[in-house]
Amino acid sequence: RYLGLPSEEAFMGKGVSACATCDGFFYRNKPVAVVGGGNTAVEEALYLANIASTVTLVHRRETFRAEKILIDKLHARVAEGKIILKLNATLDEVLGDNMGVTGARLKNNDGSFDELKVDGVFIAIGHTPNTSLFEG
């Protein structure tokens, strides 16, 4: 599932992805961001921490909704310096040029903005169940 930002759509396949296992290898030793706070986001961040130079995990709240064991693993990788937590923030815009993603603008809950320099943005806000077949 994606957030629905115009910039997210513009860079789909050029640095924006919803699948770390599919596209993670493109970002070996490069900085990336993961957006989300549940099991999917934490699992993607942990996976990418083994590939990317750094992973910034962006979450709109102070605490994660992921399972405790995943949060414990996450904090271990944070302590190692492989994952950076950016809490109380949302993805405002994916930044880039004709070559692809160059960064991300984050909107903090206090209304201020921050920019990250990343080569990839992974959207991990869960999955839309494929149940539309059964509607109506």
C-alpha positions as CSV (number, residue, x, y, z in Angstrom):
1,R,0.0,0.0,0.0
2,Y,1.2,3.5,-0.8
3,L,0.6,6.9,0.8
4,G,-0.8,8.5,-2.4
5,L,1.6,11.4,-2.7
6,P,2.1,12.8,-6.3
7,S,5.9,12.7,-5.7
8,E,5.7,9.1,-4.5
9,E,4.0,8.1,-7.8
10,A,6.4,10.1,-9.9
11,F,9.4,8.2,-8.5
12,M,7.8,4.7,-8.4
13,G,10.4,2.4,-9.8
14,K,13.0,5.2,-9.6
15,G,13.7,5.0,-5.9
16,V,10.3,4.5,-4.3
17,S,9.3,1.0,-3.5
18,A,6.9,-1.0,-1.2
19,C,9.1,-4.1,-1.2
20,A,12.5,-4.2,0.5
21,T,13.2,-7.8,-0.5
22,C,12.4,-7.1,-4.1
23,D,14.4,-3.9,-4.5
24,G,16.8,-3.7,-1.5
25,F,19.8,-4.9,-3.4
26,F,19.7,-1.8,-5.6
27,Y,20.7,0.2,-2.4
28,R,23.8,-1.6,-1.3
29,N,25.9,0.8,0.8
30,K,23.5,3.7,0.1
31,P,21.2,5.6,2.5
32,V,17.5,4.8,2.5
33,A,14.3,5.7,4.4
34,V,11.5,3.4,5.5
35,V,8.1,4.9,6.2
36,G,5.8,3.2,8.7
37,G,5.5,1.9,12.3
38,G,4.1,-1.6,12.3
39,N,5.5,-5.0,11.7
40,T,6.0,-4.4,8.0
41,A,8.0,-1.3,8.5
42,V,10.2,-2.6,11.2
43,E,10.9,-5.9,9.3
44,E,11.8,-3.9,6.2
45,A,14.1,-1.6,8.2
46,L,15.8,-4.6,9.8
47,Y,16.3,-6.3,6.4
48,L,17.6,-3.1,4.7
49,A,20.0,-2.5,7.6
50,N,22.0,-5.5,6.3
51,I,22.3,-3.9,2.8
52,A,22.1,-0.1,3.0
53,S,24.7,2.2,4.5
54,T,22.0,3.6,6.9
55,V,18.2,3.2,7.2
56,T,16.1,6.1,8.6
57,L,12.8,4.7,9.9
58,V,10.1,7.4,9.7
59,H,7.1,7.0,12.0
60,R,4.2,9.4,12.7
61,R,4.0,8.5,16.4
62,E,6.3,8.2,19.4
63,T,5.9,4.4,19.7
64,F,5.8,1.6,17.2
65,R,2.9,-0.8,16.7
66,A,5.2,-3.7,15.9
67,E,5.6,-6.8,18.0
68,K,7.9,-6.5,21.0
69,I,10.5,-8.9,19.6
70,L,10.8,-6.8,16.4
71,I,11.1,-3.6,18.4
72,D,13.9,-5.2,20.5
73,K,15.8,-6.2,17.3
74,L,15.2,-2.6,16.0
75,H,16.7,-1.0,19.1
76,A,19.7,-3.3,18.8
77,R,20.3,-2.1,15.3
78,V,19.8,1.6,16.4
79,A,22.4,1.1,19.0
80,E,24.8,-0.2,16.3
81,G,24.2,3.0,14.3
82,K,22.7,1.1,11.3
83,I,19.1,2.4,11.8
84,I,18.2,6.0,12.7
85,L,14.7,6.7,14.1
86,K,12.8,9.7,13.0
87,L,9.7,9.7,15.2
88,N,6.7,12.1,15.2
89,A,7.1,12.8,11.5
90,T,5.4,11.9,8.2
91,L,6.7,11.8,4.6
92,D,5.7,15.1,3.0
93,E,7.4,14.7,-0.4
94,V,9.8,12.5,-2.2
95,L,12.6,14.6,-3.6
96,G,14.5,13.8,-6.8
97,D,15.5,14.6,-10.3
98,N,15.4,12.8,-13.7
99,M,17.8,10.2,-12.4
100,G,15.6,9.2,-9.5
101,V,15.2,9.8,-5.7
102,T,17.7,12.2,-4.1
103,G,15.9,12.7,-0.7
104,A,12.8,13.0,1.3
105,R,11.0,16.0,3.0
106,L,9.6,15.1,6.3
107,K,6.9,17.0,8.1
108,N,7.3,16.9,11.9
109,N,4.2,16.8,14.1
110,D,5.1,20.3,15.4
111,G,4.7,21.7,11.8
112,S,8.4,22.0,11.0
113,F,10.1,20.3,8.1
114,D,13.4,18.2,7.8
115,E,15.1,16.9,4.6
116,L,16.8,13.6,4.4
117,K,19.4,12.8,1.8
118,V,18.5,9.2,0.7
119,D,18.7,7.2,-2.5
120,G,15.6,5.1,-1.8
121,V,12.3,5.4,0.0
122,F,10.4,2.3,1.1
123,I,6.8,2.7,1.9
124,A,5.8,0.1,4.6
125,I,2.4,1.1,5.9
126,G,0.9,-2.3,5.5
127,H,-1.0,-4.2,2.8
128,T,-4.4,-3.7,1.2
129,P,-6.1,-7.1,1.4
130,N,-7.2,-8.5,-2.0
131,T,-10.9,-8.8,-1.0
132,S,-12.5,-6.5,-3.6
133,L,-13.6,-9.6,-5.4
134,F,-16.0,-10.3,-2.6
135,E,-17.5,-6.8,-2.2
136,G,-21.1,-6.0,-3.0
